[in-house]
């Protein structure tokens, strides 16, 4: 185990409040598969948090959330438009294609963000019966580059999608970090911006496991519970997901954790600006930063700290902060960088 990791917010443990919530429900007996009062209450709380007139569903994993959300609105002859860096395109091992049979249409972007201008050329081509039919635009908020869509940018994509008979899906594995950075509510970030179906992640922000899907068009996803069973995302002891989300929503723990992670990334960026050998690739908006550093430094730092190379050819690494990243962790990392910078 590494004492300090900047590799992923998945490397962090569980928030102590969530552990307490799990212990609290780990007594006696309880109906399985979500047929319990706690699950019903927490799902209703989630639906209200996102503005009501919505349907919430719990699943076990982030990939499961993306696939189930998309499966509920897709047929096998459909196609999903996404950024080339999207998690569903790069990091889900072809799960969408295997589980749904639909195809992905990745678009190259300079910053991980789709725009109507980038998507529009796809609709200049004939899409007759020989071709997969576009059905969904899928975006990540925040993106895999650590960039953010503004509320106006999401609305523009939603309007574009709806004008062309498509739906807008948001992969919200780090939706909490986006809301914290934009200083807006989850309702403003999703429903009010025109999204149709989204995921609200927790595992990267202090939970043990479990993700939530929120559909703003429940009539389109009325069969989601059956698909959930088919793709093995129906957790039997559902109260252990529900208890985590109850703690996550109480006193806005989700927001507190996300704000802290974002702040630590900002602090790390500020400290690294001291070194002319290090260049920030993108503006730091959430809990990740991408930096270019001397190639020789990377393996030396990786002997002590866990982090990943994002672009080996350009010597760009990704540094992630999380709810339990401390200022001391950042100071220690920066001191290690300082030693390299001053060595001959």
TIZA-372583 format. One record per residue (C-alpha): z, y, x; chain; residue in one letter; residue number from 1. Coordinates in Angstrom, 3 decimals. Example, Ala and Ser with C-alpha at 12.3 -4.5 7.8 and 13.67 -1.06 7.14 Angstrom:
# TIZA-372583
[[7.800, -4.500, 12.300], A, A, 1];
[[7.140, -1.060, 13.670], A, S, 2];
***
This chain:
# TIZA-372583
[[0.000, 0.000, 0.000], A, X, 1];
[[-0.749, 3.540, 1.100], A, X, 2];
[[2.178, 5.975, 0.915], A, X, 3];
[[-0.250, 8.760, -0.073], A, X, 4];
[[-3.581, 8.343, -1.844], A, X, 5];
[[-6.241, 10.901, -2.629], A, X, 6];
[[-8.656, 8.121, -3.540], A, X, 7];
[[-8.364, 8.131, -7.318], A, X, 8];
[[-6.060, 9.231, -10.105], A, X, 9];
[[-6.117, 5.518, -10.998], A, X, 10];
[[-4.076, 4.887, -7.835], A, X, 11];
[[-1.040, 6.612, -9.305], A, X, 12];
[[1.594, 4.703, -11.216], A, X, 13];
[[3.033, 5.254, -14.670], A, X, 14];
[[4.866, 8.367, -15.813], A, X, 15];
[[8.568, 7.615, -16.230], A, X, 16];
[[8.433, 8.817, -19.856], A, X, 17];
[[5.765, 6.223, -20.586], A, X, 18];
[[7.801, 3.461, -18.941], A, X, 19];
[[10.733, 4.411, -21.140], A, X, 20];
[[8.508, 4.302, -24.210], A, X, 21];
[[7.325, 0.804, -23.300], A, X, 22];
[[10.890, -0.393, -22.842], A, X, 23];
[[11.866, 1.096, -26.187], A, X, 24];
[[9.342, -1.023, -28.119], A, X, 25];
[[9.927, -4.146, -26.039], A, X, 26];
[[12.505, -5.501, -28.458], A, X, 27];
[[12.421, -7.819, -31.424], A, X, 28];
[[9.224, -8.658, -33.246], A, X, 29];
[[6.269, -6.645, -34.444], A, X, 30];
[[2.982, -7.381, -36.263], A, X, 31];
[[0.060, -7.777, -33.874], A, X, 32];
[[-3.432, -6.268, -33.580], A, X, 33];
[[-2.356, -2.814, -34.730], A, X, 34];
[[-0.911, -3.851, -38.074], A, X, 35];
[[2.358, -2.089, -37.362], A, X, 36];
[[3.818, 1.254, -38.506], A, X, 37];
[[3.943, 2.765, -35.014], A, X, 38];
[[0.228, 2.255, -34.413], A, X, 39];
[[-0.671, 3.727, -37.800], A, X, 40];
[[1.510, 6.773, -37.158], A, X, 41];
[[0.191, 7.426, -33.648], A, X, 42];
[[-3.445, 7.040, -34.704], A, X, 43];
[[-2.812, 9.584, -37.459], A, X, 44];
[[-1.194, 11.901, -34.913], A, X, 45];
[[-4.242, 11.578, -32.653], A, X, 46];
[[-6.616, 12.306, -35.506], A, X, 47];
[[-4.654, 15.433, -36.385], A, X, 48];
[[-4.602, 16.570, -32.748], A, X, 49];
[[-8.403, 16.511, -32.732], A, X, 50];
[[-8.678, 18.452, -35.968], A, X, 51];
[[-8.567, 15.814, -38.690], A, X, 52];
[[-11.486, 14.302, -40.612], A, X, 53];
[[-11.745, 11.801, -37.765], A, X, 54];
[[-11.067, 8.137, -37.075], A, X, 55];
[[-9.056, 7.068, -34.017], A, X, 56];
[[-9.240, 3.624, -32.411], A, X, 57];
[[-7.341, 2.142, -29.471], A, X, 58];
[[-8.979, 0.026, -26.772], A, X, 59];
[[-7.762, -1.362, -23.471], A, X, 60];
[[-10.079, 0.148, -20.813], A, X, 61];
[[-12.240, 3.153, -20.077], A, X, 62];
[[-15.423, 1.108, -19.871], A, X, 63];
[[-14.437, -0.535, -23.135], A, X, 64];
[[-14.005, 2.896, -24.721], A, X, 65];
[[-17.467, 4.023, -23.668], A, X, 66];
[[-19.177, 0.820, -24.734], A, X, 67];
[[-17.381, 0.545, -28.061], A, X, 68];
[[-17.982, 4.210, -28.910], A, X, 69];
[[-21.679, 3.842, -28.165], A, X, 70];
[[-22.040, 0.439, -29.787], A, X, 71];
[[-20.653, 1.825, -33.019], A, X, 72];
[[-23.609, 4.237, -33.320], A, X, 73];
[[-26.429, 2.407, -31.486], A, X, 74];
[[-28.868, -0.410, -32.081], A, X, 75];
[[-30.452, -2.440, -29.308], A, X, 76];
[[-33.733, -0.501, -29.544], A, X, 77];
[[-32.007, 2.810, -28.837], A, X, 78];
[[-31.624, 4.757, -25.582], A, X, 79];
[[-28.774, 6.893, -24.275], A, X, 80];
[[-29.566, 10.048, -22.301], A, X, 81];
[[-27.058, 10.689, -19.525], A, X, 82];
[[-26.718, 12.304, -16.101], A, X, 83];
[[-27.733, 10.077, -13.208], A, X, 84];
[[-24.147, 10.307, -11.928], A, X, 85];
[[-22.597, 9.281, -15.267], A, X, 86];
[[-19.937, 6.594, -15.205], A, X, 87];
[[-21.886, 4.535, -17.747], A, X, 88];
[[-24.874, 4.614, -15.400], A, X, 89];
[[-23.220, 4.141, -11.986], A, X, 90];
[[-19.844, 2.475, -12.389], A, X, 91];
[[-19.923, 0.173, -15.401], A, X, 92];
[[-21.996, -2.675, -14.003], A, X, 93];
[[-24.669, -2.518, -16.716], A, X, 94];
[[-22.071, -3.021, -19.457], A, X, 95];
[[-23.981, -0.943, -21.999], A, X, 96];
[[-27.187, -2.874, -21.439], A, X, 97];
[[-25.413, -6.243, -21.591], A, X, 98];
[[-23.195, -5.561, -24.600], A, X, 99];
[[-25.566, -3.479, -26.706], A, X, 100];
[[-29.032, -4.203, -25.351], A, X, 101];
[[-29.811, -0.478, -25.433], A, X, 102];
[[-31.150, 1.296, -22.358], A, X, 103];
[[-29.963, 4.269, -20.367], A, X, 104];
[[-32.187, 7.232, -19.609], A, X, 105];
[[-30.514, 8.903, -16.591], A, X, 106];
[[-31.538, 12.440, -15.673], A, X, 107];
[[-31.051, 13.895, -12.204], A, X, 108];
[[-28.795, 16.934, -12.204], A, X, 109];
[[-27.671, 19.294, -9.441], A, X, 110];
[[-24.029, 19.289, -10.516], A, X, 111];
[[-23.473, 16.306, -12.811], A, X, 112];
[[-24.114, 18.417, -15.932], A, X, 113];
[[-26.868, 17.917, -18.494], A, X, 114];
[[-28.527, 20.885, -20.180], A, X, 115];
[[-31.015, 21.136, -23.057], A, X, 116];
[[-33.569, 22.378, -20.518], A, X, 117];
[[-33.205, 19.215, -18.432], A, X, 118];
[[-33.439, 16.965, -21.483], A, X, 119];
[[-36.239, 18.721, -23.372], A, X, 120];
[[-39.171, 17.237, -21.370], A, X, 121];
[[-38.236, 13.774, -22.639], A, X, 122];
[[-39.227, 14.839, -26.140], A, X, 123];
[[-42.721, 15.910, -25.106], A, X, 124];
[[-43.714, 12.247, -24.845], A, X, 125];
[[-44.709, 10.013, -27.730], A, X, 126];
[[-41.871, 7.671, -28.710], A, X, 127];
[[-43.619, 5.134, -30.940], A, X, 128];
[[-42.672, 1.533, -31.641], A, X, 129];
[[-43.372, 0.487, -28.037], A, X, 130];
[[-40.545, 2.628, -26.681], A, X, 131];
[[-36.778, 2.732, -26.882], A, X, 132];
[[-35.719, 5.482, -29.270], A, X, 133];
[[-33.371, 8.230, -28.089], A, X, 134];
[[-30.191, 8.192, -30.131], A, X, 135];
[[-27.308, 9.598, -28.061], A, X, 136];
[[-26.725, 12.223, -25.393], A, X, 137];
[[-23.691, 11.173, -23.364], A, X, 138];
[[-21.787, 13.553, -21.110], A, X, 139];
[[-18.632, 13.236, -19.006], A, X, 140];
[[-16.003, 15.969, -19.342], A, X, 141];
[[-15.058, 16.603, -16.608], A, X, 142];
[[-18.068, 15.224, -14.751], A, X, 143];
[[-18.128, 12.765, -11.904], A, X, 144];
[[-18.768, 15.770, -9.616], A, X, 145];
[[-15.552, 17.410, -10.824], A, X, 146];
[[-17.536, 20.064, -12.668], A, X, 147];
[[-16.816, 21.298, -16.182], A, X, 148];
[[-18.918, 21.954, -19.243], A, X, 149];
[[-17.902, 25.200, -20.928], A, X, 150];
[[-17.387, 25.157, -24.674], A, X, 151];
[[-20.675, 27.023, -25.028], A, X, 152];
[[-22.515, 24.437, -22.923], A, X, 153];
[[-21.175, 21.583, -25.033], A, X, 154];
[[-22.150, 23.400, -28.205], A, X, 155];
[[-25.666, 23.951, -26.867], A, X, 156];
[[-26.016, 20.234, -26.106], A, X, 157];
[[-24.613, 19.281, -29.504], A, X, 158];
[[-27.015, 21.645, -31.275], A, X, 159];
[[-29.926, 20.264, -29.251], A, X, 160];
[[-28.891, 16.698, -30.042], A, X, 161];
[[-28.510, 17.324, -33.758], A, X, 162];
[[-31.809, 19.212, -33.973], A, X, 163];
[[-33.510, 16.088, -32.604], A, X, 164];
[[-31.578, 13.640, -34.766], A, X, 165];
[[-29.301, 12.528, -31.925], A, X, 166];
[[-25.535, 12.288, -31.502], A, X, 167];
[[-23.347, 13.719, -28.743], A, X, 168];
[[-20.904, 11.354, -27.020], A, X, 169];
[[-18.261, 12.581, -24.574], A, X, 170];
[[-16.774, 10.277, -21.955], A, X, 171];
[[-13.328, 11.835, -21.808], A, X, 172];
[[-11.647, 9.773, -19.115], A, X, 173];
[[-10.441, 13.132, -17.736], A, X, 174];
[[-10.635, 15.114, -20.966], A, X, 175];
[[-7.029, 16.208, -20.500], A, X, 176];
[[-7.872, 17.791, -17.151], A, X, 177];
[[-10.819, 19.585, -18.727], A, X, 178];
[[-8.714, 20.990, -21.559], A, X, 179];
[[-6.074, 22.125, -19.088], A, X, 180];
[[-8.663, 23.844, -16.897], A, X, 181];
[[-10.440, 25.537, -19.797], A, X, 182];
[[-7.138, 26.469, -21.474], A, X, 183];
[[-8.357, 25.240, -24.835], A, X, 184];
[[-7.253, 22.709, -27.418], A, X, 185];
[[-8.709, 19.227, -27.649], A, X, 186];
[[-10.131, 20.181, -31.040], A, X, 187];
[[-11.940, 23.184, -29.557], A, X, 188];
[[-13.234, 21.035, -26.709], A, X, 189];
[[-14.685, 18.318, -28.944], A, X, 190];
[[-14.901, 18.662, -32.703], A, X, 191];
[[-15.402, 22.435, -32.792], A, X, 192];
[[-18.021, 22.170, -30.029], A, X, 193];
[[-20.065, 19.700, -32.076], A, X, 194];
[[-19.237, 16.353, -30.444], A, X, 195];
[[-19.710, 13.274, -32.625], A, X, 196];
[[-17.697, 10.603, -30.843], A, X, 197];
[[-15.470, 10.847, -27.787], A, X, 198];
[[-12.921, 9.016, -25.690], A, X, 199];
[[-9.519, 10.414, -24.776], A, X, 200];
[[-8.352, 8.818, -21.552], A, X, 201];
[[-4.810, 8.120, -20.510], A, X, 202];
[[-4.889, 5.693, -17.598], A, X, 203];
[[-5.910, 8.363, -15.093], A, X, 204];
[[-3.158, 10.643, -16.345], A, X, 205];
[[0.068, 8.654, -16.385], A, X, 206];
[[-0.465, 5.700, -18.733], A, X, 207];
[[-0.371, 2.021, -17.806], A, X, 208];
[[-3.383, 1.037, -19.887], A, X, 209];
[[-5.090, 1.998, -23.110], A, X, 210];
[[-7.728, 4.534, -24.145], A, X, 211];
[[-8.460, 6.181, -27.480], A, X, 212];
[[-11.792, 6.654, -29.238], A, X, 213];
[[-12.099, 9.520, -31.719], A, X, 214];
[[-15.064, 9.496, -34.104], A, X, 215];
[[-15.871, 12.691, -35.974], A, X, 216];
[[-18.451, 10.840, -38.089], A, X, 217];
[[-16.360, 7.887, -39.319], A, X, 218];
[[-19.107, 6.811, -41.698], A, X, 219];
[[-21.317, 6.070, -38.678], A, X, 220];
[[-18.626, 4.050, -36.931], A, X, 221];
[[-17.119, 2.198, -39.868], A, X, 222];
[[-17.753, -1.173, -38.183], A, X, 223];
[[-16.037, -0.198, -34.939], A, X, 224];
[[-13.118, -2.583, -35.532], A, X, 225];
[[-15.493, -5.548, -35.660], A, X, 226];
[[-17.340, -4.503, -32.508], A, X, 227];
[[-13.970, -3.978, -30.819], A, X, 228];
[[-13.092, -7.607, -31.447], A, X, 229];
[[-16.501, -8.815, -30.259], A, X, 230];
[[-16.291, -7.041, -26.909], A, X, 231];
[[-12.714, -8.224, -26.271], A, X, 232];
[[-11.134, -4.768, -26.572], A, X, 233];
[[-8.749, -5.637, -29.400], A, X, 234];
[[-5.310, -5.824, -27.804], A, X, 235];
[[-2.944, -8.156, -29.600], A, X, 236];
[[0.361, -6.444, -28.787], A, X, 237];
[[-0.983, -3.074, -29.859], A, X, 238];
[[2.438, -1.435, -30.049], A, X, 239];
[[2.416, -1.227, -26.247], A, X, 240];
[[-0.649, 1.036, -26.342], A, X, 241];
[[0.682, 3.001, -29.304], A, X, 242];
[[4.071, 3.579, -27.657], A, X, 243];
[[2.365, 5.010, -24.583], A, X, 244];
[[0.279, 7.399, -26.644], A, X, 245];
[[3.302, 8.454, -28.668], A, X, 246];
[[4.986, 9.460, -25.404], A, X, 247];
[[1.705, 10.980, -24.126], A, X, 248];
[[1.446, 13.249, -27.175], A, X, 249];
[[5.124, 14.180, -27.402], A, X, 250];
[[5.692, 17.695, -26.040], A, X, 251];
[[2.096, 17.615, -24.758], A, X, 252];
[[2.840, 15.294, -21.850], A, X, 253];
[[-0.914, 14.738, -21.489], A, X, 254];
[[-1.366, 18.459, -20.852], A, X, 255];
[[1.599, 18.758, -18.498], A, X, 256];
[[0.309, 15.904, -16.318], A, X, 257];
[[-3.229, 17.263, -16.288], A, X, 258];
[[-2.138, 20.793, -15.396], A, X, 259];
[[-0.109, 19.485, -12.493], A, X, 260];
[[-2.981, 17.359, -11.160], A, X, 261];
[[-5.376, 20.303, -11.424], A, X, 262];
[[-2.913, 22.605, -9.690], A, X, 263];
[[-2.459, 20.179, -6.805], A, X, 264];
[[-6.233, 19.980, -6.301], A, X, 265];
[[-6.389, 23.760, -6.262], A, X, 266];
[[-3.599, 23.905, -3.713], A, X, 267];
[[-5.306, 21.331, -1.517], A, X, 268];
[[-8.542, 23.324, -1.628], A, X, 269];
[[-6.661, 26.491, -0.723], A, X, 270];
[[-4.999, 24.816, 2.267], A, X, 271];
[[-8.223, 23.232, 3.530], A, X, 272];
[[-9.948, 26.619, 3.480], A, X, 273];
[[-8.045, 27.305, 6.700], A, X, 274];
[[-10.424, 25.069, 8.632], A, X, 275];
[[-13.969, 26.289, 9.360], A, X, 276];
[[-15.003, 22.657, 10.008], A, X, 277];
[[-14.429, 21.832, 6.325], A, X, 278];
[[-16.667, 23.082, 3.520], A, X, 279];
[[-16.064, 22.764, -0.196], A, X, 280];
[[-19.144, 21.328, -1.911], A, X, 281];
[[-18.243, 22.460, -5.438], A, X, 282];
[[-15.856, 24.955, -6.949], A, X, 283];
[[-12.581, 23.131, -7.667], A, X, 284];
[[-12.192, 23.122, -11.441], A, X, 285];
[[-10.098, 20.062, -12.260], A, X, 286];
[[-8.174, 17.488, -10.204], A, X, 287];
[[-10.898, 16.577, -7.731], A, X, 288];
[[-12.492, 18.269, -4.763], A, X, 289];
[[-15.503, 17.317, -2.742], A, X, 290];
[[-15.481, 18.417, 0.876], A, X, 291];
[[-17.787, 18.069, 3.827], A, X, 292];
[[-15.975, 17.388, 7.087], A, X, 293];
[[-16.855, 16.200, 10.601], A, X, 294];
[[-17.919, 12.553, 10.440], A, X, 295];
[[-15.506, 11.574, 13.208], A, X, 296];
[[-12.531, 12.824, 11.219], A, X, 297];
[[-13.094, 10.614, 8.203], A, X, 298];
[[-12.116, 7.171, 9.583], A, X, 299];
[[-9.145, 8.700, 11.434], A, X, 300];
[[-7.766, 10.256, 8.254], A, X, 301];
[[-8.503, 7.084, 6.296], A, X, 302];
[[-6.188, 5.143, 8.589], A, X, 303];
[[-3.302, 7.059, 7.015], A, X, 304];
[[-4.579, 8.223, 3.638], A, X, 305];
[[-6.636, 6.427, 1.028], A, X, 306];
[[-9.742, 8.341, -0.068], A, X, 307];
[[-13.424, 7.565, -0.428], A, X, 308];
[[-16.641, 8.817, 1.107], A, X, 309];
[[-18.837, 10.244, -1.643], A, X, 310];
[[-21.975, 10.813, 0.433], A, X, 311];
[[-21.955, 9.037, 3.770], A, X, 312];
[[-25.152, 10.669, 5.015], A, X, 313];
[[-23.746, 14.166, 4.474], A, X, 314];
[[-20.127, 13.314, 5.431], A, X, 315];
[[-18.849, 14.367, 1.999], A, X, 316];
[[-15.588, 12.875, 0.789], A, X, 317];
[[-13.872, 13.024, -2.589], A, X, 318];
[[-10.185, 13.911, -2.729], A, X, 319];
[[-8.381, 13.279, -6.031], A, X, 320];
[[-4.995, 14.532, -7.157], A, X, 321];
[[-2.926, 13.174, -10.021], A, X, 322];
[[0.205, 13.720, -12.070], A, X, 323];
[[2.422, 12.465, -9.232], A, X, 324];
[[0.724, 14.201, -6.318], A, X, 325];
[[3.354, 16.357, -4.612], A, X, 326];
[[3.101, 19.478, -2.479], A, X, 327];
[[4.618, 17.433, 0.349], A, X, 328];
[[1.685, 15.011, 0.142], A, X, 329];
[[-0.733, 17.887, 0.505], A, X, 330];
[[1.203, 19.445, 3.373], A, X, 331];
[[1.213, 16.129, 5.217], A, X, 332];
[[-2.532, 15.654, 4.742], A, X, 333];
[[-3.286, 19.211, 5.833], A, X, 334];
[[-1.121, 18.775, 8.924], A, X, 335];
[[-3.140, 15.685, 9.856], A, X, 336];
[[-6.324, 17.711, 9.456], A, X, 337];
[[-4.823, 20.487, 11.577], A, X, 338];
[[-4.118, 18.030, 14.377], A, X, 339];
[[-7.766, 16.925, 14.334], A, X, 340];
[[-8.996, 20.498, 14.243], A, X, 341];
[[-6.952, 21.429, 17.308], A, X, 342];
[[-7.684, 18.275, 19.303], A, X, 343];
[[-10.211, 18.342, 22.076], A, X, 344];
***
